[in-house]
Amino acid sequence: MRAEAAGTPPWTWRRLLVEPRRLPSVRERPNAHWFAVAAVCVGALMGQLDASIVTVALPSLQKSFHSSVGSVTWVGLSYLVVLVATVTAFGRFADMWGRKLLYVYGFVIFIVASALCGLSPDLAALCGFRALQAVGAAMLQANSLAIIVLVVPRQYRGRAVGLQGAAQAIGLSLGPSLGGLLLAAGGWRLIFFVNVPLGVFGALAALALVPRSQNLQHRGAFDWKGLTLFFPAVVSLLTAISFGASAGWGSPLIVGLLSAAVLLAMWFVRHERSDRAPMLDLTLFRNRRFSAGIASGIGSYLVTFGVLLLIPFYLARGLGLGPARIGVEVVVLPIMFGVVAPLAGRVADQIGARRLTVSGMVLVASGFLGLGLLRPSTPGLVLLLALIGGGLGLFTSPNNATIMGSAPPQQAGMASGILNMSRGVGTALGLAITGLLFTVNGGDQGSTAQAAHAFTTTALVLAGVAGMAGLVAALAPPGPCGGASPREPLSSHAATQS
């Protein structure tokens, strides 16, 4: 954000659109960029903690509101569709108005919405406040990686992205256990109220530790027509994916939603190609490293959330384990992800990303092949889950760093938005495809043998998806994790970091 002119004028509402300086004591330190990374990690941990903790509360919400399972799923779906549909737009806003500015306001909106969620009188209000919460989350996610890439020197970029990935893994792994404790202590409302102190801490950390933005674009007109086309396209697609299995993929509702998504997407692409200031700059995808990173990333998110759905069903119906034991078995995957991701980022800074991303997907595919062919008991299953978690950690940090390094600094917010949008799409696909495969193959029939057969089929399909993601990563051009150094401004509007 541009610095204020000398002689600060009286306070006006415009001051709310000016990024404050970080603390002078932080700015003067040679390792100040790591303080900014720490502040971003708070938001990363909080976002994944919220995502995983809410899933634990769905049965309690169903009982509390006397609602159907389908109705309660909108607590998660309303959040997901708004997040995916808006995160790219907020990336574009951030590139014009300031990434720190939107990041801090993202915390503010997330805090207010979380408190409102905890106070919700009924399910409809809760879903509405979850949508508002997703707006804050989109502002956070659209700027987290952008801040890291533009603040951290290129030689440390992979390590920094790895630390952010580790924070996400910690939040993901803490969610089920913390959610269980909060539900036992005071009910489902506490799982939303816990975001308030975390959000306040994150906002203060961002204000104090994150520098003002540089490499901003001109504050031109925003592409509102593009957003008007993009939002319903994403909502139609994700709603169809989420309810296709239960409503029937050939039902008029699902066919209509998918048709609407395709038509709106085609109209959106045509508009973006002709608009002089598009919400989503499609020329970014001409960079093969960027497009390959996004495509393989969608595959990685698909298998990540696919296995997180598949394993609990198999352990419960195939092996007869209880909820507490299932939680202990599954948590090894995010733990291994959190351990490996920072190390992978550090190595990627030295040798480049491609060897690590391809190796990571090979490990993930091997883990799924082992699960599907061996159907091991819990000791072997834990080892294979650790292998999958380690492979995902080996892939994700270098891949994210490659995506962000392939985009021009003045489009870092947009690139970060596209990356996080791909995570949402991959998540929805993973849950939908895994649930469909497990159900179609008899996994929900109650028979142990049928559950085992469904598990094998689904695991082998996920192994194939992981293999395809690895192949796409292998076909990407080689190169370092970073792009242009953040110390080399590429925009006439670059501001001095402060």
C-alpha positions, 0 to 999 in steps of 0.5 A: 500500500502506498505510504501516507504523505508527510503531515498526517491529515485528520482521521477519515474513513479513508484511513481504513484503506491504508496499511499500517506499518509493522513494528519498527523493532521488527522492521529493523531485524535482518530476519524480519521476514520470518516474523511475517511467516509466523503471522501467516502461519497463525491464519493457516492453522486457524483455517484448517482447525476450523475446517476439521473441527466443524466436521466433528460437530455435525452429528451434534448439530443434527441432534440440536436442530432436529434436522436431517443429515442432508440439511446439516451438510450445508453447514460445511457446503455453504462455507466451501462454495462461498470460499471457492467462489470468492477466493480468486476475486479477493486475490485480485482485490488484494493485488490492487488495494494491498495484501496486508490490508485484506489479510487483516480484514479477513481476520476481522470478518472471520472473528465476527462471523465465528461469534455469530455462528456460536450465537446462531438460533437455528440451522438457517442462520448458522449456514448464513453465518458460515457463508460470512465466515467463508468470506473472511477465510477467502480473504485470508487464504487469497493473501497468505502465500502471496505475503510469503512469496513477496516477503521472503527472499527467494532462497528461503521461499520453499522453506517458508511455504513448507512452514505454512503447510506444516501449520495447516497440517497441525490445524487439521490434526488438532481439529478432531481431538480439540473438537471432541473436548469442546463438544464434551465441555460445552456443546457445539457453540464452543467450536465456533467461539474458540476462533475468536481469541485465535483470530484476535491474536492472528490479526494483531500478529499480522498488524505488527509483523507483516510489512506493507504491500509492494508490487501493487497493480493500478486500482482500476475497475474491478471485473464485476461481470466476471464475478457475476458469472464465476460465482454461480458457476462454482456454486452449481458445480460444487452443489452438483458434486456434493449431492450427485451421489444422493440425488442420482447423477442422472437426476434432472437437478444434478444434470441441470446444475452441471449444465449450468456450471458448464455454460456459465464457465464457458461464458466466463472464459470468453468474457475474461479473454476479452476484458482488459482487467479480468478478475482471473487472468487466464494468461497465467495458465500459459506458463506450463509450470503454473498450469501443471502445478495447479492441475497436479495440486487438484489431484493431491487435494482430491486424494488427501480428502479422499483418504480422510473420508475413506479410512474412517468408514473402512475402520468402522465398517470393515474392522469394527473400530470405535470413534476414539480408535479411528481418530488415533489411527487417522491422525498419523497422516496430517502429523507426517505431512506436518513433519515432512512439509518444512523439510521438503521446502528446504530441500526444494530451495536447493535442488528445485521442485520437480524431483520432490513433487514427482517422488511425493506422488509416487509415495502417495500412489504406492501407499494407496496401492498397499492399502487396496491390495493388502487391506492391512490390519491397523499396524500396517494401515498406520504405516501406509497412512504415514507413507501417504502423509509423508508423500503429500508433505513432500509434494505440497510445499515444493508444488505451492512454491513453484506455483507462486514463483511462476506468477509475476509479483504484481499478480501474487494475490490472484495466483494465491487465490487460484491455488486456494480455489484449486484446493476447494475444488480438489476437496469437493471432488475427493469427498464426492468421488470417494463417497460415490465409489465406496457406496456404489461398491457396497461399502454402506451395506453393512457387510464386512466383506462388502466394505473390504471390497469397496475399500480396495476398489476406492483405494486403487482408484485413488492410487491412479489419481495420485499417479496421474498427478505425479505424471503431470508434475513430471511433465512440467518444465524444471526450474527453481521454486522461486520466481523473480526475487521480491527484492526486484520490484516489477511494478511501477507502483512498488512500495518500500517494505515497511 
